């Protein structure tokens, strides 16, 4: 596994709950997603594997590379999307354009949820939801019963489910203020909970 020098070769470009993102200073086409030191190594490796499978299906997502380390933390190298902004950032920056940006998000969510997945390629979304509910320590027993009833009502499907679908997990290259007719691309990110099943489990996000 390659050891990278974050201080010398990379510039921090963002941060999230599980880690930070870095742009490569000597290769503008490369970025890193570096996870917090306490984040389990097996989950990072699993997220890389899922990202590779998602990309192979043609679902718009950054092209994944390989695992790297800075000596303390693990990370994943990705192809950098130049000029990206999350849909959440776009709406925050230009609240007057909330409707067209929301429609853009919905368009790609619908496309994602129309993508068939080969059997067994990803975890089953219903089983995954039940597992998370069983492990949860926040909901009351009554609340868990309501959620469990909903999960039981969800039909079995074989299409793509993001697993953590919200406006912060889709990015766009559309420049601020540019019309939607301008050339741009959208990508789904943070694919660690990707599964196959019913879109209702994403829409519930």
N, C-alpha and C positions, 0 to 999 in steps of 0.2 A: 504494500500500500504506500502510495506517495505521501511524503510529508511536505506540507506547504508552509511558506513563511508569510503569515497574514500581515505582519507589520511592514515588510519590505515590498511584497508583490500585490497586495490587495487593498482596497478601500471599502470600508463598511458602507453599505447602501440601504440597509433596512434592518428591522428587528421584529420579532414576533414572540409568541408565547413559548415556543420550543427552541428558539435559537436566532441567529442573525444571518443576513445575507451580505455577500461581498462581491464587488466587481474586480476583475483582474486588471492590473495596471499595464501589463505588457501584452495582453490579448483581449481586445474589446469584445470578442465573441464568447468569452467565458465568464461565468459567475459561480460562486459557491454558496451553498446553503449549509452553514455550520450549526450543529445542534449543541444545546447546552450540555455541559460535562456529565450531568446526571441522567441524560436521556439514554435509554437502553440501546446498546449496540445492535441487538438483534432486530429491534424495531426500525432502526435506521437502514439496515440491510434489507429489511422487508419493504420499506418504503421505496428504496431504489428499484427493487424487483418489480413492484407494482407500477412504478413510473415507466419502466421499460415496456411492460405489457400494455399499458394505456397508450403509450406513444406508438407501439407497433400496430394498434387497432386503427390508427389514423385519427384518434381523438385529439383535437388541438391542445397541445401541452408542450412545455419546453423540453427539448431533447435531452435526456439524461446521459451523464457520462459514467464516472466511476467514483468509488469511495476514496476519500482522502482524510488525512489527519493533520492537525497542527502540533501534534505531540501530546495534547491533552484532550482535545475534542475530535469527534468524527464529523465528517460532512460529505455532501454529494456535489460533484461538479455537474453543472448544467450549461447548455448553450444559452448565452445571455440574450434576452429580448430587449433590444435597444428602444429607448423611449417609452417604456411601459408605465402604465398607471393602472391601479386596480379600479374596478367600477366604483368601489366605495370612495376612493380618492377623487375620481372624476365627479361624482355627485357632490362631494364636500367642496371641491374647488368651484364647481359650476352648478349650484343648486337650481338655477333657472332651467337647467337641461335635465332635471331628474327623470322626466317621463321618457324622452328618447333613450337615455342611458339604461333605464330600467327595462325598456323594450329590447334593447340590444342584449342585455343579460338574459332575458327570458327566451330570446331567439336561440341563443347557444345552449341554454339549459334544455330546451325542447330537442335540439339536435343531439345533445348528449343522451337524453332519455329515449331517443329513437334508435340508438346504436345497439345492435344485438351483440351479446358476448358468447363466445364458445363455452359450453358447459364445463364447469370446473376451473375456468381460467382465474376467476376472482372469488372471494368468499361470498356466501349467500347473504344478501342484505337483511333478510328477516332473522336469520340465525345470529348475525352480528348485532342487530338491534336488541334481541333478547339477551345476549351476553352482556352488553353494556348496561341494560336495565338490571340484570341480576347483580352486577358489580356495584351499582350506584349506591351511595351512602347519603344522598341528599333528599330524595323523594320519600314521602311517607308511604306506608303500606297501602293506604287508600289511593294515593296518587299513582303508585306502581300498578295497582289493579286497573285503573283507567287506561294507563299507557299500554299495559299488557293486552287489554281488550282491543285497543286500536291495532297493535301489531298483529294480533290474531286475525283481524279483519282484512288485512292487506293481502291482495291476491299475489300469487307467485308469478313472476315474470322473468324473462331472461335478458333484460336490457341493462345498460350501464347506469350505475348509481354512484354519484360522487362521494357521498358519505359525510361531507362537511361543506355543504353547498351554501354559500352566502356571497354577498357582493364584494367581499374582500378576497375571495378565492378565484376570481376571474380577472385577468389583466388584459389591457388593450393598448395598442400602439397609436390610437387616434390622438392627435395633438389637441391640446386645450383650444377650444373655440372653433376647431375645424368642423365642417359639415360631415355628416355621416357618409356622404357620397365620396369623401376623400379616401384614398387607398389606406387601409389599416387591417390589422389582424387581431384576433382574440385568442386567449389561451387559458385553460384551467390549470390551477396550481394547487399545491398541498394535497397530494393524491393518496396519502397514507391509509385512508379509510375507504378507498374505492372498493366497490362491490358490484354484484349483479342482482337485480331484483326489480322492485316496483318503484317508480318515480315518486310515489306518495311519501316514501321515507326520506327523500330529498326535499320535497316541497314542504314537509313538516318542519324543516329547518327555519 
